[in-house]
């Protein structure tokens, strides 16, 4: 989403206020599934601590005081006490997974963050139909696979044509899965 020619997340990364409020957008969550729950986890903690300016900006937007752990507190050990989870979701275009993680953290009074994201599908393209980097570099027989994917003859595309008919009711849906 752009505001005055600049992507909205660029304002956030620069710690700048948006020139105007973001317009609400309709997004579709076709599936949201809890895959695993952890009471302790070893997901990597963020490598950089937020600056005082960034913390102040966040609190101003949220209109409440937040408590922050120092970087030393979050990187003490490989195993971290506290909850973590893995989610699987199928969402439409315009859905921001990082925003969902952040919002869940706020609701749970926690410093939630996303440790990893694996996109398994984007529109008509599925992870299982991708060509491994090694095959591209080593001159493997990848050309045939790419042609099959582009023609819609790849492994998952037969079922996908049925899905596409259902998605036509929601033109913003691109079947993105994370």
N, C-alpha and C positions, 0 to 999 in steps of 0.2 A: 504494500500500500504506500503510495507516495503523497507527500504533502509539500506543495510548492516545489515540485521537481526532485525532491530528495526522499529516499526511502525512510519510513518512520523509524526503523531500527537504527539508522545512522544517527538520528538525534539522540537516541538513548545511549549509544556507544560513546558519543561525544559529551554526554552529560548535560545536554541542552534540553530546555523545555520545548514542547511541540508548539508551533505557531497557532494551532487551533486543535480542538479536541478531535480524536479519531472518530470517524463515522462507524457506526455499528455495521457489521457485515454478517450476512447469514452464512454459516458454515454447517456442514453436515458431518455428524459423527455416526457412522454406520455401525461401528463396533468399538467397544472399549472394554478390554479384558485384563484382569489382574493375573499375570502369569506366575510370579513368585513374590513372596514376602520375606523379608529378612529382619531379624532383631539385631543382628550384627552384620556388617558387610565390609568388603574391601574395595569398594568403588573408589576411584581416585578423587581426592578433594581438589577444589580449585587451586591452581598454582599461584594466582595473584590475589592479593587482598584488595578489596575496594578502597579507594581513596576516601578521605574524610568528605571531600566535595561530593563524591558519588553517593556516599551514605546519606549525607544531608539532603541531596536531591531526591533520593528514594523516599526518605521519611516525609519530605514535603509533599510529594505526590500522594502517598498513602495517608497523609494527615494523622500519623501516629508515630510514637517513638519505638524504635526497634533495637534489639540487643544483638550485637555482632560478636562472634568469636574471632580471636586473632588467628592469623595464619599458623602460628605455632600450635595452637590448640586443635586445629583441624588436621594437622599432619603429623601428630605425635606417633601414631602407630599404623601398621598396615591394616589391622582390624579395628573397625570403628563401631562403638556402641551407638545404638539408635537405629530407627527403622529406615528401611529402603525397600523399594519394590521395582519389579519389571512389569511394564505394561505393553500390551499389543493393541494397536488401534488401526482402524480404517477410517480415514477422514477425507473430506473434500479439500480442494484447493483453497488457500487462504487461511487454513488452520495452522496455528503456531504451537507446536508441541512444547517448545521451551516455555511459552507463556502458560500453558496448562501446568507444567511442573512448578513454575513460580507461584501461580495462583493456589495450587494445592498446598504449597508450603505456607503461604500466608494464612489460609484457612486453618491449618494445623498448628499455627504459631511456631513454625520451623523454618530453618534456612534451606529450603529445598532447592536443588539444582539438578540439571540433567547431566548424568555422567557419560552416557553414550546414546547414540541414535543410529539405528540401522533402517534405512529406507529399503523396503523389499519390493515396492512397486511404485511406478510413476506413470500414470495414464495407462497406455497399452504395454509398457515395458516392465518386465518382471525380473527379479534378481536371478532366478534360475535360468533365464534365457541370456544372461549377460556373458560376455566373453572375458575370460581371465586375462589380466594384463600380460602375463607370461606368453600367452598364445599370440597376442598382438606383436610383442617385441621379437619373439623368436620366429615369426613368420609361419605360425601354425595354420591349420586349415580353418581359420576363423571366418573367412569370407562367406562360406556357405551358410554358417549359422546366422550371421548378420542378415543375409538376404532372406532367410526363413523368418526371422523375427520381423523384419520390415514388411514382409508379405502377409504376416499374421498366421504363419504356419508353425510357430514355435510351440513348445510344450503346453503352456497354460492358456494360449490364446483362443482355443476352441470354446472353453467355458466362458471366457471373457466376453465374447460376442453377445452371449445371453445377458451378462451383467450390464453391458453397455445399453441394451434396450431399456433396462430398468432405470439406468442413470439418466436417460434423456429427459425424465421429468424434472430433474434438477440440473440445469445447464452449467452450474458452477462446479459440479462434482467432477473430479478427475480420478477418483478411485485411489487416491494416494494412500499408502499404508506405511506406517512407521512402527 
